[in-house]
Amino acid sequence: YNRIEKAGLRIIAAKMVHLTEEQASGFYAEHEGKEFFQPLKEFMTSGPIMVQVLEGENAIARYRELMGKTNPEEAAAGTLRADYALSMRHNSVHGSDSPESAARE
């Protein structure tokens, strides 16, 4: 939480959830049909996840910068993915890429 707050964002809601297959399909709908879609859904439904709602100026862009590149090997030092991701598929965090995605997710 400290990194998020240091990035100028506020966590206004947080909860642990265990996604169903249907929820995971909706969450990653833009990836349907891609080869990694099914393995991604399996991973995302394999255990509980922490869901957060963030607030702040340019929140989406700021959080995406804090996350780092999807491929942890390309993520800048000090980003969440550089520090915590195991692989591209198990990259430790997800952040909405638009207000529309955030509303859907």
ZAFILO-510489 format. One record per residue: x, y, z of N, C-alpha, C in turn; residue in three letters. Coordinates in steps of 0.2 Angstrom, whole numbers, plus 2048, in hexadecimal, padded with zeros to 3 digits. Each point is the difference from the previous one (the first is absolute). Example, Ala and Ser with C-alpha at 12.3 -4.5 7.8 and 13.67 -1.06 7.14 Angstrom:
<rs>
8427E48277FC806800804806800ALA 7FE8057FC8048068017FC805803SER 
</rs>
This chain:
<rs>
8047FA8007FC806800804806800TYR 8068008038048068018028027F9ASN 8027FC7FB8028027F97FA8037FDARG 7FB7FE8017FA8037FC7FF807803ILE 8008018067FF8068038068057FFGLU 8067FD7FF8068057FE7FF8027F9LYS 7FC7FC7FC7FF8027F97FA8057FFALA 7FE8028067FB8068007F87FD7FFGLY 8007F98027F97FD7FF7FD7FE807LEU 7FA8008007FC7FE8067FC7FA7FFARG 8017FB8047FC7FA8007F9801803ILE 7FB8017FC7F98018037FC7FA802ILE 8027FB7FD7FC7F98018057FA7FFALA 8007FB8048047FA7FF7FC7FA803ALA 8017FB7FC7FD7F98038037FA7FDLYS 8007FB8038037FA7FE7FA7FC7FCMET 8017FE7FA7FB7FC7FD8037FA7FDVAL 7FC7FB7FE8027FA7FC7FC8007FAHIS 8038027FA7FC8007FA7FD7FA7FELEU 7FA8007FD7FE7FA7FD8038007F8THR 7FF7FB7FD8027FF7F97FC8067FCGLU 7FA8018017FC8057FD802807801GLU 8028018068038078028068017FDGLN 8057FB8008068017FD8008017F8ALA 7FB7FC7FD7FF8017F97FE8077FESER 7FB8038047FE8077FF806805802GLY 8047FE8058058058028058007FAPHE 8027FB7FD8058007FB7FC7FF7F9TYR 7FA8027FF7FD7FF7F98048037FAALA 8048058018048027FA8057FB7FEGLU 8017FB8048057FB7FE7FD7FA7FDHIS 7F97FF8007FD7FA7FE8027FE7F9GLU 8027FA7FF8027FE7F98087FF800GLY 8038048048087FF8008027FA804LYS 8067FE7FE8037F9803800800807GLU 8028068038018008077F9801805PHE 7FB8017FC7F98028047FE7FA805PHE 8007FA7FE7FE7FB8048057FF806GLN 8077FF7FF804800806800806804PRO 7FE8067FD8008068057FA7FF804LEU 7FA7FE7FD7FA7FF8048017FB806LYS 8047FA7FE8017FB805804803806GLU 8058047FE8048038057FC805805PHE 7FC8047FC7FC8058047FB7FD804MET 7FE7FA7FF7FB7FD8048037FA805THR 8068008008047FB804800802808SER 7FE8068028008028077FE807800GLY 7FF8028067FE8078028048057FDPRO 7FD8067FE8048067FD7FE806804ILE 8048058017FE8068037FE8057FAMET 7FA8028017FD8057FB800807804VAL 8038057FC8008078037FD8057FCGLN 7FD8058027FE8067FC804806803VAL 8048037FB8048058017FD8077FELEU 8028058037FE8077FE806804800GLU 8008057FC8058057FF8018037F9GLY 8038058008018047F98047FB7FCGLU 7FD7FF7FA8037FB7FB8027F9803ASN 7FB7FE8048017FA8038027FA7FCALA 7FC7FF7FA8027FA7FC8078017FDILE 8028057FE8078017FD8057FF806ALA 7FF8038068048008058017F8803ARG 7FB7FD8008007F98038037FC7FATYR 7FF8017FA8037FC7FB808801800ARG 8028068018078018018037FD806GLU 7FC8008058037FC8068007F97FFLEU 7FB7FD7FC8007F97FF8077FE7FCMET 8018047FB8067FE7FB7FD7FC7FAGLY 8057FE7FC7FE7FD7FA7FE7F9802LYS 7FB7FD7FB7FD7F98018067FB801THR 8058007FC8057FC801805802805ASN 8007FC8068048038058088007FFPRO 8027FD7FA8078017FE8018077FDGLU 7FB8037FE8008067FD7FE806804GLU 7FD7FE8067FE805805806804803ALA 7FF8068018058048038017FE807ALA 8068018038017FF8077FC804804ALA 7FD7FD8067FC8038047F98007FFGLY 7FE7FD7FA7F97FF7FE7FD7FA804THR 7FA7FF8007FD7FB8048017F97FCLEU 8008007F98027FA7FD8077FE800ARG 8048058008077FF8008027FD807ALA 7FD8028058017FD8077FC7FA801ASP 7FA7FF7FE7FC7FA8027FE7FB7FBTYR 8008027FA7FE7FB7FA8047FA800ALA 7FD7FA7FE8047FA7FF8017FF7F8LEU 7FB8037FC8007FF7F97FB8047FDSER 8008007F97FB8047FD7F97FE802MET 7FF7FA8007F97FD8027FF802808ARG 8057FF8047FF801807803806802HIS 7FE8067FD8038068017FE804806ASN 7FD7FE8047FE8028077FB805801SER 7FF8047FB7FB8068007FC8017FAVAL 7FA8038007FC8027FB7FE807801HIS 8008047FB7FD8078007FC8017FAGLY 7FA8038017FC8027FA8048057FCSER 7FE7FF7F98048047FB7FB8067FEASP 7FA8018037FC8057FE7FA801805SER 7FD8058007FA8018057FB7FB7FEPRO 7FF7FE7FA7FB7FB7FD8027F9803GLU 8067FF7FF8027F98037FF800808SER 8028058037FF8008077F97FF802ALA 7FB8037FD7F97FF8017FE7F97FFALA 8037FD7FB7FE7F97FE8037FB805ARG 8068028028047FB8047FD801808GLU 
</rs>
